Amino acid sequence: MTTNFPANVTFFPFPKSSHSFIATETTFKNLLTATTPDPREHCQLDDSSLQIPLAVLYSVLFVLGLAGNILALWVFLYVHSKKNSVRVFLINVALADLLLVICLPFRVLYHSKGNHWDMGPTLCKVVGNLFYMNMYISITLLGLISVDRYLKIQRSVGRYRLHATRWSSTVCGTIWILALASVIPMILLSEGNEELNKCFQYKQRKHAQGKAYFNLFLVAVFWFVFVCLVVSYGKIALKLLRASRDKPDLPNATRYNRTARKSFFVLFLFTICFVPYHMVRVLYVVSQISETSCFWRGVVDQANEVVLLLSALNSCLDPVMYFLLSESVRKETLRLVNNIFRLSDSGGSGSGSSVDCGRSLEEQPTISFISNLRRKITVQPSLLQI
């Protein structure tokens, strides 16, 4: 009996050995595997639920961060009279935070358009890389500030300050140069995994693992800085608390206790803003270079968006730290508040002699209140005073 095969099928006579059949079956399975795409490579992540909340919250952070960091830069550059290393560090922290905040409107626009990007891939990479560059510059400088404060307590203060400003300026310049040198290649070189009309989205990096390992390196840098911050501020606070407890009758005892609490507050802000992000970041990067299901990719993507918002929040909370640690920032902020009260009171007053009468009756209590508040907030110079 003769078997007729279609014209497009070639007949191969198989030997009677079963090994040939097993080999043929394996080859057939390999052929199917090679031609069938892995659905995990093309899974679509649902990021629609966070679009509106992210757009609104990034807008709020932009307004607060822009106002706070411009005020801080103005005070440090034109009002602050002390020339020390911490001032140099804080100027650079405020500048990095301001540049990070300037990147936020692009994220607001992206999320408000339903995660649609229509400004080209180059601008997308510029905004994304500058955001992370300034975040890690701020992290590094905050760590250096903590070490600087600790060294000024442990070592001879007068001797340490001889070259402190020159040293801190050199360190800040080196940090900016290294940051730009690492970011520029990422902007110019293509990874091959870009998506049309997408930006800030989850990306697979199996074929671009260099960027993934660089991100893990930045995570390691953060944890090193975090340990330095904990050790430095922890020792500073314990030393001040011990001094206030051992000699409670000294005039400086209350001041030391207050400064110790401020040290813990700075550490608390740093922990809230950056630790959750860098815990999630490890899982996020590992999922980019390993075999991870579409479900877990969605989980780490959503978690990464939430904790990234906390990291951006630090650019708004750093000015709060300046207010606590810097007498110049406190005075200038209170002066601006005083002017706002004065403008609002004068705008609601009448004309002629009634204006003076209104000022004497209404504006005087406000000015007195602000003056009393200023006297209560202003503290004597301390070991952590900027």
C-alpha positions as CSV (number, residue, x, y, z in Angstrom):
1,M,0.0,0.0,0.0
2,T,1.5,3.3,-1.1
3,T,1.0,6.4,1.1
4,N,0.5,9.7,-0.8
5,F,1.9,12.8,0.9
6,P,1.1,16.4,0.0
7,A,3.5,18.2,-2.2
8,N,4.7,20.5,0.5
9,V,5.7,17.6,2.9
10,T,8.9,15.7,2.5
11,F,8.9,12.1,3.6
12,F,11.9,10.9,5.7
13,P,12.1,7.2,6.3
14,F,12.9,6.5,9.9
15,P,15.1,3.6,11.0
16,K,13.5,1.0,13.2
17,S,15.6,2.1,16.2
18,S,13.7,3.8,18.9
19,H,16.7,6.2,19.5
20,S,16.1,7.8,16.2
21,F,12.5,8.5,17.1
22,I,13.5,10.1,20.5
23,A,16.1,12.3,18.7
24,T,13.5,13.3,16.2
25,E,11.0,14.1,18.9
26,T,13.6,16.2,20.7
27,T,14.5,18.1,17.6
28,F,10.8,18.8,16.9
29,K,10.3,20.2,20.4
30,N,13.4,22.3,20.1
31,L,12.0,23.7,16.8
32,L,8.8,24.6,18.5
33,T,10.6,26.3,21.4
34,A,12.7,28.3,19.0
35,T,9.8,29.5,16.9
36,T,7.4,30.2,19.8
37,P,8.0,33.5,21.5
38,D,8.2,33.6,25.3
39,P,5.1,35.5,26.5
40,R,7.1,36.9,29.4
41,E,9.2,38.9,26.9
42,H,6.1,40.7,25.7
43,C,3.9,41.1,28.8
44,Q,2.0,44.3,29.0
45,L,2.2,45.9,32.5
46,D,-1.0,47.7,33.6
47,D,0.1,51.1,35.0
48,S,-3.1,53.0,34.6
49,S,-4.1,53.0,38.2
50,L,-1.2,55.3,39.3
51,Q,-1.4,57.8,36.5
52,I,-3.5,60.5,38.1
53,P,-2.1,60.1,41.6
54,L,1.4,60.4,40.4
55,A,0.6,63.4,38.2
56,V,-1.0,65.2,41.2
57,L,1.6,64.3,43.7
58,Y,4.5,65.2,41.5
59,S,2.9,68.6,40.8
60,V,2.7,69.3,44.5
61,L,6.3,68.2,45.0
62,F,7.4,70.5,42.1
63,V,5.8,73.6,43.6
64,L,7.1,73.0,47.2
65,G,10.5,71.8,46.1
66,L,11.0,74.8,43.7
67,A,10.1,77.4,46.3
68,G,12.0,75.8,49.2
69,N,15.3,75.2,47.3
70,I,15.3,78.6,45.6
71,L,14.9,80.2,49.0
72,A,17.7,78.0,50.4
73,L,20.1,78.8,47.6
74,W,19.4,82.5,47.9
75,V,20.1,82.4,51.6
76,F,23.3,80.3,51.3
77,L,24.6,82.5,48.5
78,Y,23.7,86.0,49.5
79,V,22.6,86.0,53.2
80,H,24.6,83.3,55.0
81,S,27.8,84.8,56.3
82,K,29.7,81.8,57.6
83,K,32.3,80.4,55.2
84,N,32.6,76.7,56.2
85,S,32.5,73.3,54.6
86,V,28.9,72.6,55.5
87,R,27.8,75.7,53.7
88,V,29.6,74.5,50.5
89,F,28.0,71.1,50.8
90,L,24.5,72.5,51.4
91,I,24.7,74.9,48.4
92,N,25.4,71.8,46.2
93,V,22.6,69.8,47.9
94,A,20.2,72.6,47.2
95,L,21.4,72.9,43.6
96,A,21.0,69.1,43.1
97,D,17.5,69.2,44.6
98,L,16.5,72.1,42.4
99,L,17.7,70.3,39.2
100,L,15.8,67.2,40.3
101,V,12.6,69.3,40.9
102,I,12.9,70.8,37.4
103,C,12.7,67.3,36.0
104,L,9.3,66.7,37.7
105,P,7.1,68.6,35.3
106,F,8.1,66.2,32.5
107,R,6.8,63.3,34.7
108,V,3.6,65.2,35.5
109,L,3.0,65.7,31.7
110,Y,3.8,62.0,31.0
111,H,1.4,60.6,33.6
112,S,-1.3,63.1,32.9
113,K,-1.3,62.0,29.2
114,G,-1.9,58.4,30.2
115,N,1.8,57.5,30.2
116,H,2.2,58.7,26.7
117,W,5.5,60.5,25.7
118,D,5.7,62.5,22.5
119,M,8.8,64.6,23.0
120,G,11.3,62.2,21.6
121,P,13.6,59.5,23.0
122,T,16.6,61.8,23.6
123,L,14.8,64.2,25.9
124,C,13.3,61.2,27.7
125,K,16.8,59.9,28.4
126,V,18.1,63.3,29.4
127,V,15.2,63.9,31.9
128,G,15.4,60.4,33.4
129,N,19.1,60.3,33.8
130,L,19.3,63.8,35.3
131,F,16.6,62.9,37.8
132,Y,18.6,60.0,39.1
133,M,22.0,61.8,38.8
134,N,20.8,64.6,41.1
135,M,19.2,62.2,43.5
136,Y,22.4,60.3,44.1
137,I,24.5,63.6,44.2
138,S,22.1,64.7,47.0
139,I,22.5,61.4,48.8
140,T,26.3,61.5,48.6
141,L,26.5,65.1,49.8
142,L,24.2,64.4,52.8
143,G,26.5,61.6,53.8
144,L,29.5,63.9,53.5
145,I,27.8,66.5,55.7
146,S,27.3,63.9,58.4
147,V,30.9,62.8,58.3
148,D,32.0,66.4,58.3
149,R,29.9,67.2,61.4
150,Y,31.3,64.1,63.2
151,L,35.0,65.0,62.4
152,K,34.5,68.5,63.7
153,I,33.4,67.1,67.0
154,Q,36.1,64.5,67.3
155,R,39.1,66.5,66.0
156,S,40.5,69.9,66.8
157,V,37.9,72.3,65.4
158,G,40.3,75.1,64.7
159,R,42.8,72.9,62.9
160,Y,40.2,71.1,60.9
161,R,38.7,74.3,59.5
162,L,41.9,75.7,58.0
163,H,41.4,73.9,54.7
164,A,37.8,72.8,55.1
165,T,36.2,75.1,52.5
166,R,38.8,74.3,49.9
167,W,38.5,70.6,50.6
168,S,34.7,70.6,50.4
169,S,34.7,72.6,47.2
170,T,37.1,70.1,45.6
171,V,35.0,67.2,46.7
172,C,31.8,68.7,45.4
173,G,33.4,69.5,42.0
174,T,34.7,66.0,41.7
175,I,31.3,64.5,42.5
176,W,29.6,66.6,39.8
177,I,32.3,65.7,37.2
178,L,32.0,62.0,37.9
179,A,28.2,62.1,37.8
180,L,28.2,63.9,34.5
181,A,30.8,61.5,33.1
182,S,28.6,58.5,34.0
183,V,25.4,60.0,32.7
184,I,26.5,61.3,29.3
185,P,27.2,57.8,27.8
186,M,23.8,56.6,29.0
187,I,22.1,59.5,27.2
188,L,24.1,59.1,24.0
189,L,24.2,55.3,23.7
190,S,21.1,53.3,22.8
191,E,20.1,50.2,24.8
192,G,18.0,48.7,22.1
193,N,14.9,48.2,24.3
194,E,13.2,51.6,23.8
195,E,9.5,51.7,23.2
196,L,7.7,54.2,21.0
197,N,5.9,56.9,22.9
198,K,7.0,55.5,26.3
199,C,9.3,57.0,29.0
200,F,10.1,56.1,32.6
201,Q,8.6,52.7,32.1
202,Y,9.8,49.2,33.2
203,K,12.4,47.8,30.8
204,Q,13.9,44.4,30.4
205,R,17.7,44.5,30.4
206,K,18.8,41.0,29.6
207,H,20.6,42.4,26.6
208,A,21.8,45.6,28.3
209,Q,23.0,44.2,31.6
210,G,25.7,46.9,32.0
211,K,23.1,49.5,33.0
212,A,21.5,47.1,35.4
213,Y,24.8,46.3,37.2
214,F,25.5,50.1,37.3
215,N,22.1,50.6,39.0
216,L,23.1,47.9,41.6
217,F,26.4,49.7,42.1
218,L,24.4,52.9,42.9
219,V,22.3,50.9,45.4
220,A,25.5,49.7,47.1
221,V,26.7,53.4,47.2
222,F,23.5,54.3,48.9
223,W,23.8,51.7,51.6
224,F,27.4,52.7,52.3
225,V,26.3,56.3,52.7
226,F,23.4,55.3,54.9
227,V,25.7,53.4,57.2
228,C,28.0,56.5,57.4
229,L,25.0,58.6,58.2
230,V,23.7,56.3,60.9
231,V,27.1,56.0,62.6
232,S,28.0,59.7,62.4
233,Y,24.7,61.2,63.6
234,G,24.3,58.4,66.1
235,K,27.6,59.1,67.7
236,I,27.0,62.8,67.6
237,A,23.6,62.5,69.2
238,L,24.8,60.1,71.9
239,K,27.7,62.3,72.8
240,L,25.5,65.4,73.1
241,L,22.9,63.5,75.1
242,R,25.6,62.1,77.4
243,A,27.0,65.6,77.9
244,S,23.6,67.0,78.8
245,R,22.9,64.1,81.2
246,D,26.2,64.1,83.0
247,K,26.2,67.9,83.6
248,P,22.5,69.0,83.6
249,D,23.3,72.2,85.4
250,L,25.4,73.6,82.6
251,P,23.8,76.4,80.5
252,N,24.4,74.3,77.3
253,A,22.7,71.2,78.6
254,T,19.3,72.0,77.1
255,R,20.9,73.1,73.8
256,Y,22.9,69.8,73.5
257,N,19.7,67.9,74.1
258,R,17.9,69.9,71.4
259,T,20.7,69.4,68.9
260,A,20.7,65.7,69.5
261,R,17.1,65.5,68.7
262,K,17.7,67.4,65.5
263,S,20.4,64.8,64.5
264,F,17.9,62.0,64.9
265,F,15.3,64.0,62.8
266,V,17.8,64.4,59.9
267,L,18.4,60.7,60.0
268,F,14.7,60.0,60.1
269,L,14.1,62.1,57.0
270,F,16.8,60.3,55.1
271,T,15.5,56.9,56.1
272,I,11.9,57.6,55.2
273,C,12.7,59.0,51.8
274,F,15.5,56.7,50.6
275,V,15.5,53.4,52.4
276,P,12.2,52.0,51.0
277,Y,13.2,52.9,47.4
278,H,16.6,51.2,47.7
279,M,15.0,48.1,49.2
280,V,12.6,47.8,46.3
281,R,15.3,48.8,43.8
282,V,17.2,45.6,44.3
283,L,14.2,43.5,43.5
284,Y,13.4,45.8,40.5
285,V,16.8,45.4,38.9
286,V,17.0,41.7,39.5
287,S,13.7,41.2,37.8
288,Q,15.0,43.1,34.8
289,I,17.9,40.7,34.2
290,S,16.3,37.4,35.3
291,E,13.4,35.1,34.4
292,T,10.5,36.8,36.2
293,S,6.8,36.2,35.6
294,C,4.7,39.0,34.2
295,F,2.8,39.2,37.5
296,W,5.9,39.9,39.6
297,R,7.2,42.4,37.1
298,G,3.9,44.3,37.5
299,V,4.3,44.1,41.3
300,V,7.8,45.5,41.4
301,D,7.0,48.1,38.8
302,Q,4.1,49.5,40.9
303,A,6.1,49.4,44.1
304,N,9.0,51.2,42.4
305,E,6.7,54.0,41.3
306,V,5.4,54.5,44.8
307,V,8.8,54.5,46.6
308,L,10.3,56.7,43.9
309,L,7.8,59.3,44.9
310,L,9.2,59.2,48.4
311,S,12.7,59.7,47.0
312,A,11.5,62.8,45.2
313,L,9.8,64.0,48.4
314,N,13.3,64.4,49.9
315,S,13.9,67.4,47.6
316,C,11.0,69.2,49.5
317,L,12.1,68.0,53.0
318,D,15.8,69.1,52.6
319,P,14.7,72.8,53.0
320,V,13.0,71.7,56.3
321,M,16.4,70.4,57.4
322,Y,18.0,73.7,56.5
323,F,15.4,75.5,58.6
324,L,16.3,73.3,61.6
325,L,20.1,73.5,61.3
326,S,20.7,77.0,59.9
327,E,19.9,80.2,61.8
328,S,20.3,82.2,58.6
329,V,17.5,80.2,56.9
330,R,15.3,80.5,59.9
331,K,15.7,84.3,60.1
332,E,15.2,84.8,56.4
333,T,12.1,82.6,56.4
334,L,10.6,84.4,59.3
335,R,11.4,87.7,57.6
336,L,9.5,86.6,54.5
337,V,6.6,85.5,56.7
338,N,6.7,88.8,58.4
339,N,6.5,90.6,55.0
340,I,3.6,88.5,53.9
341,F,1.7,89.4,57.1
342,R,2.5,93.0,56.6
343,L,1.3,93.0,53.0
344,S,-1.9,91.2,53.9
345,D,-2.6,93.6,56.8
346,S,-1.9,96.7,54.7
347,G,-4.1,95.4,51.9
348,G,-7.1,95.1,54.2
349,S,-6.7,98.6,55.8
350,G,-8.4,101.8,54.8
351,S,-6.9,105.1,53.5
352,G,-5.6,108.3,55.2
353,S,-5.4,108.4,59.0
354,S,-7.4,105.2,59.2
355,V,-4.5,103.4,57.7
356,D,-2.1,104.4,60.5
357,C,-4.8,103.6,63.0
358,G,-5.4,100.2,61.5
359,R,-1.7,99.4,61.5
360,S,-1.3,100.4,65.1
361,L,-4.2,98.2,66.1
362,E,-3.8,95.2,63.7
363,E,-0.3,95.1,62.4
364,Q,1.4,95.6,65.8
365,P,0.2,92.3,67.4
366,T,1.3,90.4,64.2
367,I,4.8,91.9,64.3
368,S,5.0,91.3,68.0
369,F,4.0,87.7,67.5
370,I,6.6,87.2,64.7
371,S,9.3,88.7,66.9
372,N,8.4,86.5,69.8
373,L,8.4,83.5,67.5
374,R,11.8,84.4,66.1
375,R,13.3,84.7,69.6
376,K,11.9,81.3,70.6
377,I,13.2,79.5,67.4
378,T,16.6,81.1,67.3
379,V,19.1,78.9,69.3
380,Q,22.7,79.5,70.2
381,P,25.4,78.2,67.9
382,S,25.9,74.5,68.4
383,L,28.0,71.7,67.2
384,L,25.6,71.1,64.3
385,Q,24.9,74.7,63.6
386,I,25.4,75.7,59.9
